[in-house]
Amino acid sequence: MLSTLNIFFTNICIIFLILSVTFYLMRNRLPIQYDSKHSTRLYFGLANGLTGILLMHNSISINGSLIDLRLLPLALSALYGGPVSIVTTGIILLLYRVLISGGESVSALQNSLMMLTGFTVLIILCAQLIKHKGRLFTVIVTIGSTLVLLRMLLGPSHPHAWQTIFLPYFLITIGASILFYHLSYMLQGHFVLYAYQSYLASTDELTRLANRHVIMEKVQALVEAKAPWGVIIFDLDHFKAVNDQYGHAVGDAVLRHFSVLLTQECPDSITVGRYGGEEFIVVIPNTFTVSPTRLARQLVQSVTDTPFVMQDHALTITVSAGVAYAKNQAAGIVFKQADTALYAAKDNGRNQFMLYDK
């Protein structure tokens, strides 16, 4: 009895460990859902497949029969990842079953493949009807346990198999599934909150662009890599007048409007952030691929061509920009150069960009 309990809790520890590592590595992809990216559901299926292999390797011996909890990672794949995760987990478990079943591998593969196919079809149908996660997980485990019972009844007969094998299997599975469900729910919720807090810590609250801390981290990495990078600093022209005339709510909306334009115009490889107040910054990691001067010209023109629309009229906005190229200087020097070019653009009449070329 003590040996059985020891193996049971070892299995629970295996589940907890792999599930924790999986959710941590996928924290920026959570929550995992049926409409998540295929790669996300595939990774989740792979992780559950690994869990299933370890659970099969740590089977519980009861009355001469080996009982394992591989149904639980299959059920978790079905609950969160849908068909992609189920099939991925199932294929991994099938392949492992073939490797360990010796001469019976073909027969074992056929039987297991039929069970996996039936299990997947039934779960897909249930998922269309049951939206509550807890109830769906209960149904999934029940269906899986029933399929195991059918396979046992159709296979070689064992004396008193119901009392000596299936009943202990059913009780162990139910107990483990309750722990497993609450564990997965708790862990995913924890890492979703962790990812959200990390997002808030690295994001400007108003514009949802990168904040100064993230910008400096990106720049420091470029400096250490000795990459050919450049920077553009933008400043909205006469922004104080907008706040004074229309109020700070409109001023905030203008800042968000400009942040959207920056995001739309800049390639994904470029870091776009709010530098402070009405100043924004664009860090170009490879000036051979994207020209900072060309990008600055494009953005200045785009802002002019895209007025901010209020309820009663459109407000024309302009922006000034300063551009600087890094030439093996410290990041602070490059920023000062871009700032100097920005003020030169403002002194020269605004609504334009200037390149620092001294």
ABEGO torsion letter per residue (X at the ends): XAAAAAAAAAAAAAAAAAAAAAAAAAAAAOBBBAABBAAAAAAAAAAAAAAAAAAAABBBBBGGBBBBAAAAAAAAAAAAAEAAAAAAAAAAAAAAAAAAAEAAAAAAAAAAAAAAAAAAAAAAAAAAABABAAAAAAAAAAAAAAAAAAAAAABBBBBGAAAAAAAAAAAAAAAAAAAAAAAAAAAAAAAAAAAAAAAAAABBAAAGBBBAAAAAAAAAAAAAAGBBBBBBBBBBBGAAAAAAAAEAAAAAAAAAAAAAAAAAABBAABBBBBAEEABBBBBBABAAABBAAAAAAAAAAAAAABBBBBAABBBBBBBBBBBBBBBGBBAAAAAAAAAAAAAAAAAAGEGBBBBBAX
